[in-house]
């Protein structure tokens, strides 16, 4: 079994093996029909017999039919290989890998998206975390506005939620770089 992201040497070996295999399968079969046709024509010409010419026509028909079948299968196999290459290249492009070595678009320009799906998911999670913090700050402000009637347990739960959310958000930021270096970026007011 071959993976989709295979190397060029494996792909070229597979292509060469596929062509040799097709020749190996179709060669002897066609050779038998060609020999039968030639023998039938030679006997028909030597005997100058109607039955010999009928046998030669039948052998020619079978030769034509076998040739049609073999070449149709070869053409269909080439089309299927091209579709497989196209699908493999689409998969590789979606995964951010270079196109397969056996593909038809050698040397073409390929657009690589700068933002990855993982960055998008992380940004969405961070946005959600900031929304949670904003909601909890509003809860604390509402409770503090009540003065003496404020529920201290609600304030404590809100502060605990803010702390947990901030810790989780910082872990998401750290995991993207892989080290504990400070986060860099642009501050937007």
N, C-alpha and C positions, 0 to 999 in steps of 0.2 A: 504494500500500500504506500502511496506517495502523498506527502503532505502538500497543501496548496502553495506554501512558500518555499518551494524546492529550489535547489541551485541550478545554474545553467547547464552544468555538465550532465546532471541527471536528466534534465529535460531533453537535451540533445540526444542522449543515449536512448531514451524512451522513444523519441521520434524516429530515429534511425532503426531501432528494433521494430517499430510498428510498420515501417515501410518494407523492411526485409520480411517480416512476418506475412504481410499482404502478398508480396511476390511469391513467397514460399507456398502459400495456400493456392494462389491463382495460377502460378506457373505450370505445375504438372497437369492440372485439370485442362487448361487451355492447350497444353502440348499434346495431350491425348486426343483432343478434338481436332487439332491441326493435322496430326499424323493420320487419323481416320479419314479426314477429308482428302488429304493428298493421296492416300492409298486408294480411296474410292475413285478419285478422278483418274489416277493412273490405270487402274483396272478397267474403268469405263472406257477410257481412250484406247487401251489395247484391245479390248473385246469388241468395241463399237456396238455395245449391247444396250438396249433400252433399260433393262433392269439395272445395269451398272450405272447408267446416268441417273436413274431415280435414287439409287443408294447415294450417289455423289451429291445430289440435291438435298437429300435428307441430312447427310453429314454436314453439308454447308449450312443448312438451317440450324442444326445443333451447335455448330461452331459460332454462328452469329448470335444465337441466344446466349450461349455461355459467355461470349465476349461482352455482350450487353449487360449481363448480370454482374460480371466481375468489375467492369468499369463503373457501373452504377453504384456498387458497394464501395469502391474506392472513392468515388466522388462524395458519397454520403459520409464516409469516414472522415474525409478532409473537412467537410462542412461541420461535422460534429466536433472535430478537434478545434476548429476555429471558434465555435460557440463556447466550448469548454475554456479555451484561452481567454475569451472575452469575459466569461463569468469569473474566472480566476483573477483576472486583472481588476474587475470591479470589486471583488472581495478584498484583494490586496490594497486597493485604493481606500476602501472603507476602513481597513485596519491600519492604514498609515504606512504600509510597506511598499517597496518599489514594485513595478510590474514584473510579471513572470518573464524569464529569459527567453522563452520561445514565442513571445507575443509578436504580433505583426507591427506594432507601433514602436519600433526601435528608434531611439534618439528623439522622440517627441517630448514636448514640454508637458509636465504634469503639475497641477496645482495642488499644493499641500496646505490644508487648513492649519492656521496657526493656533486656533483654540481647539482644544481636545474636548471630547465628551466628558472626560473626568473633571476637567476644569469647570465645565458648565454645571455639572452636578454639585461640585464643591461650592461654587458660587451661589447656587440655589440654596444649599444647606446653610451657608453663612448668612444669606439674606433672611432666611427663616429664623435663624438664631437672633439676629438683630431685631427682628419684629417681636420675638418673644421678650427680649430685654426691654423694648419700648413699652410693651403692654404691662410688664411687671413694674416698670418705673411709674406708669400711670396709676397702677393699683396702690403703690406706696404713697404717691402724692395725694390720692383720694383719701386714703386712711389718715394721713398726716393732717389733712384739711379738717378732719372731724375733731381734732384737738384731743380733749380728755376721753371722748367716746371712741377713739380709734381702737381697732382690734389689733393688738400686738402680735397675735399668732398669724394673722393675714400678712402683716408686714414682714415677719420672720420668714414665712413661706415664700413670699415674693423675693426677698433678698437671697434666700437659698436657691431659688430657681434662677435668679440672675447669675449667681456664682457658678452653678452647674453649667448653664448655657455658655457663659464666657469661657469656662475651662474647655468645654467641648469644641467651641469655635477656635480657640487657640490651638488645640490639637489638630484640627483640620488644616489650619494654616501651616503648622510645623510639618505635617505629613507630606505636603506637596513638595517641599524643598529637600526633605530628608535629613536636614541637620538642624541644630538649635540656633542658627544665626538669626539675628533680628529681621523682622519683616521689612522689606523695602517697597516703596511705591509712592504714588502721588496722593497728597491729601487734598480733597475737594471740599471747600467751605460752602 
